[in-house]
């Protein structure tokens, strides 16, 4: 398969990792031909992937370093609406029970956070909502008693959310009481990761700008790793809400880090 030479760098690196899952080792010249790009461009990609510990650079080639749990799944809101929906709704109900009246609550884009927001719609609560999710914003009407702030930014593929530098800049000027953050992947060693750097960065800022940080992750997200790590530590996280199918070893590890783990 040949790729367009103007392929987005993040997507190109994702595709390199996908190729490595099948071949384990790939020559640089082969990558140059596949992606129709220069040696310098491929070398930069390799350096970024190597710094993240995902590949090892050898003479004229790269070797796959990814653990078996590493995934290159690209998030789709429409697809995710149909996956583990019972677990996500259970997690959402537990998350909703933590929200207090008059709180300023931050939500990133995701199905589980969307389900939390849906519960707020029917609740008689005065809440300030800050989000980059267009799906969440559409749940509330113009005459709603709640204040809704949509973070500006670049419209992401699929049209369900905004991300990018502007989203982060706007979030940096906000102080939230609580952040409910759905994650693409979370791992004891790798932390919180995402296939796209812009989304990983926004999660970092949301964590920094909120007093209480709650991670929402069903069992399929736990123990997996994506390309870009959010700039945060587990010490920054107050609560992780997951479901009963999450492996006990992960739950115990999170608890040892001082994180409260709630099982939906």
N, C-alpha and C positions, 0 to 999 in steps of 0.2 A: 504494500500500500504506500502511495506517495502522498505527502502533505503539502499544502500551500506554504510557500516560503514566508508569508506574512502571518503565520499562525501565532496566536497569543503565547508569549513565553511560558506562562503558568500552565496552559493547556499542553504545550509541547513537552514540558517536563513531566506532566502527568502521563502523556503518551509514551515517553521513554520508560517510565516505571512499568507501564503495562507491558511493553515489549520485553522488558527484563523478566517479568513474571513467567513468560513463556520460554525464554532462551537462556536465562541466568547470566550469560556474558554476551556483549555486543561490541563490535569494533566501532571506533569513532567514524571511520570512513563510511561504514554502513549507515550510521545515524545521519551523516551529512547527506547521503543520497536519499534516504527515506524522507527527511524533512526539507530537502532541497535548500539547504542553507550552508553557511561557511563553517570552517573548522573553529574559528574564533567563537562563533555563536554556540556551537555544541560544547566547546570547552568551558564556556561560562556556565552553561546549564549543568554540566558535570560537576563543576566546582561547587555550585549551590547545593546540588543533591548530596555531594560528598560531605559538605559541612553539616548537613542534617543527618548524616550517618546512614543514608539510604543506599549509597553505592560506594564501591571502592574503585579508585582509578588505578589502572595498570597500564603497561606499555601499549598504547594504541587501542585500548579498549576499556570497558567498565564492567564491573561484576556486581551482581545483585546482592545487597546487604539486608534487604527488607525481611523482617520477621514474618512468619506465616500469618500473623494477625493483621499485617499491614494491608489496607484496602485502598483502592482508587475509585471507590464508588462516588459518583457525582450526584449531589443532592437534587431532587426534583420535588417540589411541593405537592404537585398533583399525584405523583407516585407514592410519596410518603403518606398522603392522606389515607391510603389503603393498607399500609404496612403497620403491624403491631398496634392497630388503632385502639383495641381494648386496653392494652397496657398504657398507651399514651393518655387515654381519657382517665384512667385510674390515677396516674401520676398528676394529671392536671387537677383533679379533685383535691388531692392532698396538698398540692401547691396553693390552690385557691384558699384553703383553710388557713393559710399563714398570712393572708393579706388583711391589713387593718384599714379601717376607715380613714380617709383623708391622706392616705399614703401616696407618695410619688413612686410609681412602679415602672420599671424599664423592662421591655420585652424585646428580644431579638426575633428574627423571623424563623418560624418553624411550626410544625403541626402541633407539637405539644404546647408551646406557648400560645398558639392560636386557640387551642381548647381551653386554656386557662382564661383567656380573654372572653371567650364565649360565655363562661360562667359569670364573669363580671357584668356582662350585658344585662342579665336577668336579676342582678343583685341590687338592692337599694343601698348603694355605697357611693360616697363621693371620693373619687380616685383620680389622680393625675396620671395619665398614661403616656409614656415616651417609647417610641418604637421605630424601627426601620422597616417594619412589615406593612405592606399595603393591604394585605389580607386582614390583618388585625384592625387597621384603621377603618376599613369598610364595614366592620361590625357595628360601628357607632354612628348615630345620626347627628346631624348638625345641631339639633336642639337638645342633645344629650347633656345631662347634668355634669358629666365627667369632662375634664379637659384632656384633649388628645393632641399630642405633639408628634408630628411625623418628622423624623430626621431626614434632611435633604441628602442628595447624593446621586450616584449613577444608577440608573435603572438596570437591575441585573437581568440576565437572560431568563425568560419566562414571565417577567413583569410582576413578580410577587413581592419584590423588596428593592430597597435602595442600599447601596454600599459605597465605599470609596472614601477619599480624603475628606470630602465635605461632611459626610456622616460622622466621621471621627471628630472633626473640628467642632461640629455642633454638639456632640455628646460631651466633649471636654468642657463645655460651658454650662453643663447641667449637673445638679447634685440630686441623685435619686436616693430614696429610702431603701428600696428593694430592687434587685435585678433577678429576673427569672430568665435563665438562659438555656435554650436547647443547644445541644452540641452535636456536631457531626460524629466525632469520636473522642473518647477519653480513655487514657491508659495510665497505669501506675507510674511507669517510667517516662513516657513521652509527654504526659500532661494532656491538655486540651488541644486538639488539632483539627484542621479543616483543609479541604482540597484547594481553597482559594485564599490567597494572602489577605485580600481586603476584608473578608469576613472574619478571619482569625484576628486581624488588627482591631476590628470593631468590637469584638468580644472582649479583647484586652482593655479597651477604653471603658466599656460598660462596667467591667469589674472594678476598675480604678475609681469610677465616679459614683459608685453606690455603696451605701453603708452595709447592707446585708446582701450577700451573694448566694443565690440558690441555683444549682445546676440540675437540669431535668434531662435524664438519660435513661431510655429503656435499655434492656439487656443487650440488644444488638449493637449498641454504641460503645459498650464497655469492653476494654481490652483491645480496642482497635486503634490504628494509627493512620493519619492522613499526612499530607505533604507539609503543611504550614502549621507551626506551633503558635498558639496565643501567648503573648508575653505576660504570663501570670504564673503564680506558684499555687500549690495546693493549700498553702497557708493562707491564701487570699479567699478561699472558699469556705463558706459557713455550713452549707447543707448540700447534700446530693440526694435527690429523690429518684429512685429507680423502681424496678418491679421485682417480683418474687423469683423471676427466672435468672436474675444476675448471679453469677458464681460467687460462692461464699468467700473465696480467696480475695476477690476484689473488694467486697464489702468490708472484710476485716482489715485490709490494707488501708482503705480510706479512713476507717475509724482510728487506726493507729496514728494517722497523720493529724488527728484531732478534728476531723470532719464529722459532723452529725449525718448519719445515713438514715433516710426514711424509706421504708418499703411500702409501695402502694399495692 
